Amino acid sequence: MVQWVYEASHKSGVGEQVVVATPDQEIVDACKTFGAEAILTRHDHETGTDRIAEVAEKVKADVYVNVQGDEPLIQPDSIRICAEPLLNDSSIAMGSVYCECPEDEYDNPAVVKVVTDAKDFALYFSRYAIPFARNPRVIPVKKHIGLYAYRGDALKGFAGWKMSALEKAESLEQLRFMDNGIRIFMAPGAGTELAVDTPEQAQQVREILEARIAVQMSRSAH
């Protein structure tokens, strides 16, 4: 699974270095088998962003992109779309990605939603279907895709800030940035078919990937 995420990150064409950050030696060892660079981090990080902040102390860059390891079906284009606003505009400190949320996921708290302002910056993230449909919906619900791009200063700040009240309430670390004045630019991208949070989902992803490989092999044979 980690290899698929690593390869998608390379295919995105963003930056010159792809690093796997993990607290588990087992994953570091697995990365060696497919030639990936891996950094062993502390075990006590409360969020993935805290882990990236630790890596940023060792790997110097202008922009860091966080691609989560439980997204083996992530599209390389979505990774590129996440990073490009920061690469093209020095005033943007942080970016992420959204797609239209399917109606059958509106009430799923595992699917994070986002509302944005007129300039495509996030106003709020929630596990509820926001904005609330007090009147008939005139805009689609936006589903947050778990990709983040940050400047080094924003990452450094995050590591020094206490967990915010909104972050605790929603269990969404991006709200810590917003609580401390960091605006998050949201770009439209392609959603993933499935993230892996359970063994059953891992098997579903395995079947999807095997089907893709079979199609590719069939095309190459012809």
Long-range contacts (C-beta under 8 A, 24 or more apart in sequence): 1-69, 1-70, 1-72, 1-196, 1-202, 1-205, 2-27, 2-30, 2-31, 2-36, 2-69, 3-30, 3-34, 3-36, 4-72, 4-73, 4-209, 5-67, 5-68, 5-69, 5-71, 5-72, 5-74, 6-31, 6-34, 6-36, 8-67, 8-72, 8-74, 8-75, 8-76, 8-79, 9-65, 9-67, 9-76, 9-79, 11-76, 12-76, 12-77, 12-79, 12-80, 12-83, 13-76, 13-80, 14-65, 14-79, 14-80, 14-83, 15-61, 15-63, 15-65, 15-83, 17-59, 17-61, 19-55, 19-59, 20-69, 21-51, 21-52, 21-54, 21-55, 22-69, 23-51, 46-163, 47-173, 48-173, 49-148, 49-150, 49-155, 49-158, 49-173, 49-174, 49-176, 50-158, 50-159, 52-150, 52-155, 53-155, 53-156, 53-158, 53-159, 54-159, 56-152, 56-155, 56-156, 60-152, 61-152, 62-151, 62-152, 63-87, 63-149, 63-150, 63-151, 63-152, 64-149, 64-150, 64-151, 64-152, 64-155, 65-147, 65-148, 65-149, 66-147, 66-148, 66-149, 66-150, 67-147, 68-146, 68-147, 68-195, 70-195, 70-196, 70-197, 71-146, 71-192, 71-195, 71-196, 72-196, 72-205, 72-209, 73-192, 73-193, 73-194, 73-195, 73-205, 73-208, 73-209, 74-147, 74-192, 75-189, 75-190, 75-192, 77-189, 77-190, 78-145, 78-147, 78-189, 78-190, 78-192, 79-147, 81-187, 81-188, 81-189, 82-147, 82-148, 82-149, 82-187, 82-189, 83-149, 84-187, 85-149, 85-185, 85-187, 86-149, 86-150, 86-151, 86-185, 92-183, 92-185, 93-150, 93-151, 93-153, 93-154, 93-182, 93-183, 94-148, 94-149, 94-150, 94-151, 94-154, 94-177, 94-182, 94-183, 94-184, 94-185, 95-148, 95-149, 95-184, 95-185, 95-186, 95-187, 96-122, 96-144, 96-145, 96-147, 96-148, 96-149, 96-174, 96-184, 96-185, 96-186, 96-187, 97-144, 97-145, 97-147, 97-186, 97-187, 97-188, 97-189, 98-142, 98-143, 98-144, 98-145, 98-186, 98-187, 98-188, 98-189, 99-142, 99-143, 99-145, 99-188, 99-189, 99-190, 99-191, 100-140, 100-141, 100-142, 100-143, 100-191, 101-129, 101-140, 101-141, 101-142, 101-143, 102-143, 105-143, 106-141, 110-197, 111-143, 112-143, 112-144, 112-146, 112-172, 113-141, 113-142, 113-143, 113-144, 114-142, 114-143, 114-144, 114-186, 115-142, 116-142, 116-186, 120-185, 120-186, 120-187, 121-183, 121-184, 121-185, 121-186, 122-174, 122-178, 122-183, 122-184, 122-185, 122-186, 124-175, 124-178, 125-170, 125-172, 125-174, 125-175, 125-178, 126-170, 126-172, 127-170, 127-171, 127-172, 142-186, 143-191, 145-189, 145-191, 145-192, 146-195, 147-189, 148-174, 154-182, 157-182
